[in-house]
Amino acid sequence: MPVQSKDQGSWVNFYGNIGKVLYPWVSILYDSIIMGQHYVIYPDNKKGLTSMYYYVVLSDFYPILVV
């Protein structure tokens, strides 16, 4: 968008379509939440305990998570 705006001599590309501008920020926020959950809230199991979750496969297409 900056290159296109510089080429056209107008910065309307930034404020003309607010969805195009906000979408990357929403995506970055969502990814930050996911990474925070993965690395901070629910880190790897460091005590060597086995996980209590396992999959029961009824068919090849529909695995079910059983707790």
Secondary structure, 3 states (H helix, E strand, C coil): CHHHHHHHCCCHHHHCCHHHHHHHHHHHHHHHHHHHHHHHHCCCCCCCCCCCCEEEECCCCCEEEEC
